Amino acid sequence: MPTRNQHFVPRVYLKAWETKVETKKEPQKQFSGVYYFEKGDTIGEGATRDTILWKPHLYTISFRQLYLSKKCPLVYSFFVDEIFNSMRTNSPRPVYGKLGYSLIKTKRSVHKHLCDIDSWDFYYDDGTAARKKALLNRFNDMRCYLLEDSFNVVFENNWESILQTFIDEVKHAPPIPGLGLDRKITEKAAKDMMGFFFMMLCRSPQFDAMGVYTWMNDILKQTFSGVKETEEMMDAVWFTELYGMFYKGDGGFYHTVLAKAVEDCQFILFEAYPDAGSFITSDNPAFQHISHVEKNNMNGYYFPISPNHMLFIAKGSGPVNIVGYRMANSDLVKKLNQIIALHSIEKIVSTEKERTKIM
């Protein structure tokens, strides 16, 4: 069932942080949820996974964005079906379109002429004119939830299996002789995790495609005076990228960087010691961290995958399924949590109620 409340941090991902929590207003009432902290909060607020880290219609494509259709043919086909069905089931009487000498009465004709719909005239089947403005207003209110649905089908439904398989394989694989704490896991487990990481990177409202989006946004702002125009164009670029992630086998940011990462990057799985505290996550859980001033080189991609585990992805020399496995003491857990919090947008998420226990 399509929903307007679309989570940019999947609820199934947040499930690992779920525990018994309470709100500040009703501390005596515990329920299953997570603690979240706004910037500067010292005490977390309890919330269910359903109620946080979403935006209305974040991935929804409206009919007004039909200009996406050339690069997103499934979206175009969706609106062809919706327009045709709306016309032919119109109450109280079915309608058809007319563009010049072309009658638009079949799904095939709708497909051919949809991009010119503002120039159509509309008629009832008996030939009398129908109200064009009312029909166009109805069509412009149509929405396509293909991207939101695809996140569920392609990625989210598989996350718990991907997570458990990856952790189990790393923990149970014997250390590779001569390679210290590195372990070899199956290529599938490694590629599945890498694919999920880059999906999380691309779906975030913070996604910048290595600075390309910022550059494009600056150019558009210089070209167009309206903020709304610029935002709509940037949404179109983002939606096209997400569509390509699901429905194109190559090209675009996701497939290009994923192929490169599989060749050139290596995972390090950090596991917190039992008494070392827990990892946090945030409203921007998959990110790149670059610092030129840190004493130790902590530059790379970060992805907390559970309160006990944090993935670090950096340039490596071996195949992607050679994974470093490190235990993290309390100082390292807090250090990594500080980096995670640094890259959050507004909120961090934890199993702990008090910030002092995690930072």
C-alpha positions as CSV (number, residue, x, y, z in Angstrom):
1,M,0.0,0.0,0.0
2,P,1.6,3.3,-1.0
3,T,2.5,5.6,1.8
4,R,3.2,9.3,2.0
5,N,5.5,8.8,5.0
6,Q,8.6,7.5,3.2
7,H,11.6,6.5,5.4
8,F,15.0,7.5,4.1
9,V,16.5,5.3,6.8
10,P,14.7,1.9,6.5
11,R,12.7,0.7,9.4
12,V,14.1,-2.8,8.9
13,Y,17.7,-1.3,9.2
14,L,16.7,0.4,12.5
15,K,15.4,-2.8,13.9
16,A,18.9,-3.7,15.2
17,W,18.7,-0.7,17.5
18,E,15.3,-1.5,18.9
19,T,15.1,-1.9,22.6
20,K,12.8,-1.0,25.5
21,V,12.5,2.8,25.5
22,E,10.5,5.6,27.1
23,T,9.6,9.2,26.3
24,K,10.5,12.2,28.4
25,K,6.9,12.9,29.1
26,E,6.0,9.4,30.2
27,P,9.1,7.8,31.6
28,Q,7.0,5.1,33.4
29,K,5.7,3.7,30.1
30,Q,8.1,1.5,28.2
31,F,7.6,0.3,24.7
32,S,9.7,-1.2,21.8
33,G,11.6,1.5,20.0
34,V,14.8,3.4,19.7
35,Y,16.3,6.5,21.4
36,Y,17.0,9.5,19.2
37,F,19.0,12.6,20.0
38,E,18.6,16.0,18.3
39,K,21.8,18.2,18.1
40,G,22.8,19.0,21.6
41,D,20.4,16.7,23.4
42,T,22.0,14.9,26.4
43,I,19.0,12.7,27.0
44,G,17.4,10.7,24.2
45,E,13.7,10.6,23.3
46,G,12.1,7.2,22.8
47,A,10.2,6.6,19.5
48,T,9.0,3.8,17.4
49,R,10.8,3.0,14.2
50,D,7.7,4.0,12.3
51,T,7.6,7.6,13.6
52,I,11.1,8.9,12.8
53,L,13.5,9.4,9.9
54,W,10.9,9.9,7.2
55,K,9.7,12.7,4.9
56,P,6.4,13.0,3.1
57,H,6.6,11.8,-0.5
58,L,10.4,11.8,-0.5
59,Y,10.6,9.3,-3.4
60,T,7.2,9.9,-4.9
61,I,7.1,10.9,-8.5
62,S,4.2,13.2,-9.4
63,F,2.6,13.4,-12.9
64,R,4.0,17.0,-13.1
65,Q,7.4,15.3,-13.3
66,L,6.6,13.5,-16.5
67,Y,9.8,15.0,-18.1
68,L,11.5,12.1,-16.3
69,S,9.9,9.7,-18.6
70,K,12.6,9.4,-21.2
71,K,15.0,8.0,-18.7
72,C,12.4,6.2,-16.6
73,P,10.2,4.2,-19.0
74,L,8.4,2.3,-16.2
75,V,7.3,5.6,-14.7
76,Y,6.0,6.7,-18.1
77,S,4.1,3.4,-18.5
78,F,2.6,3.8,-15.1
79,F,1.2,7.2,-15.9
80,V,-0.1,5.9,-19.3
81,D,-2.1,3.3,-17.5
82,E,-3.3,5.8,-14.9
83,I,-4.4,8.4,-17.4
84,F,-6.1,5.8,-19.7
85,N,-8.0,4.2,-16.8
86,S,-9.0,7.6,-15.4
87,M,-10.3,8.7,-18.8
88,R,-12.2,5.6,-19.6
89,T,-13.7,5.2,-16.1
90,N,-14.5,8.9,-15.8
91,S,-17.6,9.7,-13.8
92,P,-20.3,10.3,-14.9
93,R,-19.2,9.5,-18.5
94,P,-15.9,8.2,-20.1
95,V,-13.9,10.8,-22.0
96,Y,-11.3,10.7,-24.8
97,G,-8.6,13.1,-26.0
98,K,-8.0,14.9,-29.2
99,L,-4.8,16.4,-30.5
100,G,-5.0,17.9,-33.9
101,Y,-6.4,15.1,-36.1
102,S,-5.4,12.4,-33.6
103,L,-8.1,10.7,-31.4
104,I,-6.7,9.5,-28.1
105,K,-9.0,6.7,-27.0
106,T,-6.7,3.7,-26.6
107,K,-3.8,3.0,-24.3
108,R,-1.5,3.0,-27.3
109,S,-2.6,6.5,-28.3
110,V,-2.2,7.7,-24.8
111,H,1.4,6.4,-24.8
112,K,2.1,8.1,-28.0
113,H,0.8,11.6,-27.1
114,L,1.1,11.8,-23.3
115,C,3.9,14.3,-23.3
116,D,1.6,16.8,-25.1
117,I,-1.4,16.3,-22.8
118,D,-1.6,20.0,-22.0
119,S,-2.5,20.5,-25.6
120,W,-5.3,17.9,-25.7
121,D,-8.9,18.7,-25.9
122,F,-11.3,16.3,-24.2
123,Y,-14.7,15.0,-25.3
124,Y,-17.3,12.6,-24.0
125,D,-18.0,9.6,-26.2
126,D,-21.1,11.4,-27.7
127,G,-18.8,14.1,-29.0
128,T,-19.7,16.9,-26.5
129,A,-16.8,18.8,-24.9
130,A,-15.6,17.8,-21.4
131,R,-14.0,20.2,-18.9
132,K,-10.3,20.2,-19.8
133,K,-9.1,22.1,-16.7
134,A,-10.8,19.7,-14.3
135,L,-9.4,16.7,-16.0
136,L,-5.8,18.1,-16.1
137,N,-6.1,19.0,-12.4
138,R,-7.1,15.4,-11.7
139,F,-4.2,14.1,-13.8
140,N,-1.7,16.4,-12.2
141,D,-2.6,15.0,-8.7
142,M,-1.5,11.5,-9.8
143,R,1.5,10.0,-8.1
144,C,3.8,7.1,-8.8
145,Y,5.3,5.1,-5.9
146,L,7.6,3.0,-8.0
147,L,10.8,4.1,-6.3
148,E,9.5,3.6,-2.7
149,D,8.1,0.2,-3.6
150,S,11.4,-0.8,-5.3
151,F,13.4,0.0,-2.1
152,N,11.3,-2.6,-0.3
153,V,11.4,-5.3,-3.0
154,V,15.0,-5.0,-4.2
155,F,16.8,-4.2,-1.0
156,E,15.0,-3.9,2.3
157,N,13.2,-7.3,2.2
158,N,16.7,-8.9,2.1
159,W,18.5,-6.7,4.7
160,E,18.1,-9.0,7.8
161,S,19.5,-11.9,5.8
162,I,22.3,-9.9,4.3
163,L,23.3,-8.6,7.7
164,Q,23.2,-11.9,9.6
165,T,25.0,-13.7,6.8
166,F,27.8,-11.1,6.6
167,I,28.4,-11.0,10.4
168,D,28.2,-14.8,10.7
169,E,30.6,-15.5,7.9
170,V,33.2,-12.9,9.2
171,K,33.1,-14.2,12.7
172,H,33.3,-17.9,11.9
173,A,35.8,-17.7,9.1
174,P,39.4,-18.6,10.2
175,P,42.1,-15.9,10.0
176,I,44.0,-16.1,6.7
177,P,47.6,-17.2,7.4
178,G,50.0,-14.3,7.0
179,L,47.3,-11.7,6.7
180,G,46.8,-11.0,10.4
181,L,43.1,-10.6,11.3
182,D,41.8,-10.8,7.8
183,R,39.2,-13.4,6.9
184,K,37.8,-14.7,3.7
185,I,34.0,-14.8,3.3
186,T,31.9,-15.7,0.2
187,E,31.9,-13.2,-2.6
188,K,28.1,-13.1,-2.5
189,A,28.0,-12.0,1.1
190,A,30.5,-9.3,0.5
191,K,28.9,-8.0,-2.7
192,D,25.4,-8.0,-1.1
193,M,26.7,-5.9,1.8
194,M,28.5,-3.5,-0.5
195,G,25.4,-3.1,-2.7
196,F,23.2,-2.3,0.3
197,F,25.8,0.2,1.6
198,F,25.7,2.2,-1.7
199,M,21.9,2.0,-1.9
200,M,21.8,3.6,1.6
201,L,24.3,6.2,0.4
202,C,22.2,7.0,-2.7
203,R,18.8,7.2,-1.0
204,S,19.9,9.7,1.7
205,P,18.6,13.3,1.3
206,Q,22.3,14.2,1.9
207,F,23.4,12.3,-1.2
208,D,25.8,14.4,-3.3
209,A,27.3,11.9,-5.8
210,M,30.9,12.9,-4.7
211,G,30.1,16.7,-5.1
212,V,28.4,16.5,-8.5
213,Y,25.0,17.4,-7.1
214,T,26.3,20.5,-5.3
215,W,28.0,21.6,-8.5
216,M,24.9,21.1,-10.5
217,N,22.7,22.8,-7.9
218,D,25.0,25.9,-7.9
219,I,24.8,26.1,-11.8
220,L,21.0,25.8,-11.7
221,K,20.7,28.5,-9.1
222,Q,22.7,30.8,-11.3
223,T,20.6,30.0,-14.3
224,F,17.0,30.0,-12.8
225,S,15.7,32.6,-10.4
226,G,13.0,30.3,-8.8
227,V,14.1,28.1,-5.9
228,K,11.2,25.7,-6.7
229,E,12.4,25.3,-10.3
230,T,15.9,24.4,-9.1
231,E,14.6,21.9,-6.5
232,E,12.4,20.2,-9.0
233,M,15.3,19.8,-11.4
234,M,17.5,18.4,-8.7
235,D,14.8,16.0,-7.6
236,A,14.6,14.8,-11.3
237,V,18.3,14.1,-11.4
238,W,18.1,12.2,-8.1
239,F,15.1,10.2,-9.1
240,T,16.7,9.3,-12.4
241,E,19.7,8.0,-10.5
242,L,17.6,6.0,-8.1
243,Y,15.6,4.6,-11.0
244,G,18.8,3.5,-12.7
245,M,19.9,1.8,-9.5
246,F,16.9,-0.4,-9.7
247,Y,16.2,-0.9,-13.4
248,K,19.5,-0.4,-15.2
249,G,22.3,-2.9,-15.1
250,D,25.1,-0.4,-15.6
251,G,25.9,3.3,-15.8
252,G,25.0,6.0,-13.3
253,F,26.6,6.6,-9.9
254,Y,25.4,3.5,-8.1
255,H,26.5,0.8,-10.6
256,T,29.7,2.7,-11.5
257,V,30.9,3.2,-7.9
258,L,29.8,-0.3,-6.8
259,A,31.8,-2.0,-9.5
260,K,34.8,0.2,-8.6
261,A,34.4,-0.5,-4.9
262,V,34.2,-4.3,-5.5
263,E,37.5,-4.1,-7.3
264,D,39.4,-1.7,-5.2
265,C,37.9,-1.5,-1.6
266,Q,38.1,-3.6,1.5
267,F,35.8,-4.0,4.5
268,I,36.9,-3.8,8.0
269,L,34.3,-5.0,10.5
270,F,34.6,-3.5,13.9
271,E,32.9,-5.4,16.8
272,A,32.5,-3.7,20.1
273,Y,33.8,-5.6,23.1
274,P,31.0,-6.6,25.5
275,D,31.8,-3.9,28.0
276,A,32.9,-1.2,25.4
277,G,29.4,0.4,24.8
278,S,27.5,0.4,21.6
279,F,27.6,2.0,18.2
280,I,25.1,4.6,17.2
281,T,23.6,5.3,13.8
282,S,22.0,8.4,12.4
283,D,19.7,9.9,9.8
284,N,22.7,9.7,7.5
285,P,24.0,6.3,8.3
286,A,26.1,5.6,5.1
287,F,28.7,8.3,4.4
288,Q,32.2,9.2,3.4
289,H,34.5,10.7,6.0
290,I,37.6,12.7,4.9
291,S,39.8,14.5,7.4
292,H,43.3,15.8,6.8
293,V,44.1,16.6,10.5
294,E,43.4,13.3,12.3
295,K,46.5,11.6,13.7
296,N,45.3,8.2,12.7
297,N,43.9,7.7,9.2
298,M,40.2,7.2,9.6
299,N,39.3,8.3,6.1
300,G,36.9,6.1,4.2
301,Y,33.2,5.1,4.1
302,Y,31.3,4.4,7.3
303,F,28.2,2.2,7.8
304,P,27.1,1.2,11.3
305,I,25.1,-2.0,10.8
306,S,24.1,-2.8,14.4
307,P,24.8,-1.6,18.0
308,N,27.6,-4.1,18.1
309,H,29.1,-3.7,14.6
310,M,30.4,-0.9,12.4
311,L,31.6,-1.3,8.9
312,F,34.6,0.7,7.6
313,I,35.3,0.6,3.8
314,A,38.6,1.8,2.5
315,K,40.9,1.4,-0.4
316,G,42.4,-2.1,-0.2
317,S,44.6,-4.5,-2.1
318,G,42.7,-7.7,-1.9
319,P,39.4,-8.9,-3.3
320,V,36.2,-7.5,-1.7
321,N,35.6,-10.8,0.2
322,I,38.8,-10.5,2.2
323,V,37.4,-8.7,5.3
324,G,39.4,-7.3,8.2
325,Y,37.9,-8.1,11.6
326,R,38.8,-5.9,14.6
327,M,37.5,-5.7,18.2
328,A,36.8,-2.1,19.4
329,N,37.4,-1.0,23.0
330,S,35.3,1.8,24.6
331,D,37.7,4.6,23.4
332,L,37.4,3.4,19.8
333,V,33.7,2.9,19.9
334,K,33.3,6.5,21.2
335,K,35.7,7.8,18.5
336,L,33.7,6.1,15.8
337,N,30.4,7.3,17.3
338,Q,31.8,10.9,17.2
339,I,32.4,10.5,13.4
340,I,29.0,9.0,12.9
341,A,27.4,11.9,14.8
342,L,29.5,14.4,12.9
343,H,27.9,13.3,9.6
344,S,24.4,13.2,10.9
345,I,21.8,15.6,9.5
346,E,19.7,16.3,12.6
347,K,19.4,13.1,14.6
348,I,21.5,10.2,15.9
349,V,19.9,6.9,17.1
350,S,21.0,4.7,19.9
351,T,20.0,1.9,22.2
352,E,21.2,4.1,25.1
353,K,19.2,6.9,26.7
354,E,22.2,9.0,27.9
355,R,24.6,10.7,25.4
356,T,27.5,10.3,27.8
357,K,27.3,6.5,27.4
358,I,27.9,6.7,23.6
359,M,30.1,9.7,22.9
